[in-house]
Amino acid sequence: MPVLVYTENAGGKFKKSIFEVVSYARAIADAQNTSLTAISIGDVSADELATLGKYGADKVLNVSNAKLKSFINQAYASVVAEAAKSEDADIVVLSNSFSGRGLAPRIGVKLDAGVADGAVSLPELSGGKFSIKKTAFSGKAFATVELTSAKKVIALTPNSYKVVDKGTSAKVEDFTVDVKESDFKAMVKEIVQSTDKVSLPDAEIVVSGGRGLKGPENWGMVEELANLLGGATACSKPVSDAGWRPHSEHVGQTGIAVSPNLYIAIGISGAIQHLAGISRSKVIVVINKDPEAPFFKVADYGIVGDAFEVVPKLIEAVKAYKATA
Amino acid sequence: MKILVCISNVPDTTTKITFTDNNTQFNTNGVQFILNPYDEIALARAIELTEGNGSVTVINVGEANTEPTIRKALAIGATDAVRINALPHDAWFVAKQIAEYAKQGGFDLILTGRESIDYNGAKVAGMVGELLDIPSVSVIKKLDVSGDSATVEREIEGGKEILTIPFPFIAGTAEGVAEPKIPNMRGIMSARTKPLQVIEPVAVTNNVEVTAYETPAPRGQVKLVKADETASLVDLLHTEAKVI
């Protein structure tokens, strides 16, 4: 029974996190000695769909229907669940993105499947058990969950699995589903994309600022450093509470949990709630003038110094590095 | 307007997380439990939307020890409360209990926080939506009501979407929807006498079991770089950490 992977797109393009999900689903399919079918919903070109084959999809189901142009939980969940039934798939994999988190529980109910959200590892299969590690307590811990149902839904945390280019190809087929009218009660009226910014949950590099930056007028250097590194900007809770930065940039226990390769914290002391949201960062750099700041205890690299002196120098150093790289 | 707000009883955000029984149980010893911060936002918006015109029922799946949290929700301004008398096994168990109750309630709107800060599953809203066959929308940053429908702002990667949804529907709220409310003395006094109904749970077949917990591996010692040697830091990030 094949594994089914749902591949969401942004404006007709797949993001890196989707290639991670396809690579991850391929590894599961290999462990189950079965095939991998990908499903895409929306307006995606044939060339773009074919790229899913590179990462291990054997077949791509293309659902192109004007009514499904915008993401609606109810309707998309119906389509993915129907595809799972049609393919006789017993495992559905998707990204633990904002959309994925909306879809996974609805698909789980439709398929009578256990749902492992926030997965950070491949399933462990031993003694007939199917267990997956996921984040818990807002990043302060991990929980291993066993899915005991016959069908399973797994939502993979971005940056938790490497992209594996298999160099293979997939056949693309059209897939048609009759979605009932009542699935379209919610209607998308407007989409406001900030296309010039790297999306925080997917970002491989995050540059984050705290109260040490003293005010919103000083965020220019945070943005400049993030832009230079191709990363996203973020902030601590007091900063978003004060209205210096939007809530969507708040990283921490009651904000976004991130898992970038590099997290640079500027002027953030490192309260337990903030550390919870960034603990899965691979490398942490802390810049703070207080050598006793708790953040230094979890950092890989640190600079004790005034952000207003250090960050401009760091920007120059990155520029110099990029000029020679 | 009749609103149901689903609330969780979770460890305080300052809690250091530890485990017992060979890392199979969360250690609740000395842990202060609070109303889930995202649920506080949902509750605050529900109270704003029903001021002078409607009711807010809070529902919690929990044993008797969650009642201080339920009373806090009543003190903040909920009209009445329901406690489903069971240990919340997982999101599926909780969603089944809420859906079962909501079927009889005729609610226009059901709100949850975007996720609970203990298991972070963000699954209850979607599951309840599916069980009741109503729309669900998650990570909403804004919720305005007009007549028999609502306009919501939903967070997406790198932007936002604005949707209109007719009642009834269920939504998971995040920061921006409302400012959490602090109970005043009058609220605290009246909460003692507001109705709190206790209902026994319906049977649910579990499909997810937590078998073990672990805490993240400790990180090594920080490598300090002098403030005027930022080029060294860039070099370390390139050659040693290999992240740029």
Interface residues (C-beta under 8 A of the other chain):
Chain A: A10 K15 S70 F71 I72 N73 Q74 A77 S97 F98 S99 R101 G102 L103 A104 P105 R106 G108 V109 K110 D112 A113 G114 V115 A116 D117 G118 S131 T135 A136 F137 S138 G139 K140 A141 F142 A143 T144 V145 E146 L147 T148 S149 S182 K185 A186 M187 V188 K189 E190 I191 V192 Q193 S194 T195 K197 V198 S199 P201 D202 I205 L229 S240 H247 S248 H250 Q253 T254 G255 A257 N261 L262 I272 Q273 A276 S279 R280 K282 V283 I284 V285 V286 F296 K297 V298 A299 D300 Y301 G302 I303 V304 G305 D306 E309 V310 K313 L314 E316 A317 V318 A320 Y321 A325
Chain B: P11 T13 T14 T15 K16 I17 F19 P37 Y38 A91 W92 A95 I117 D118 Y119 N120 G121 A122 K123 V124 A125 G126 M127 G129 E130 L131 D133 I134 P135 S136 V137 S138 V139 K141 T151 R154 E155 I156 E157 G158 G159 K160 E161 I162 L163 T164 I165 P166 F169 A174 E175 G176 N206 N207 V208 E209 V210 T211 A212 Y213 E214 T215 P216 R219 G220 V222 K223 L224 V225 K226 A227 D228 T230 A231 L233 V234 D235 L236 L237 H238 A241 V243 I244
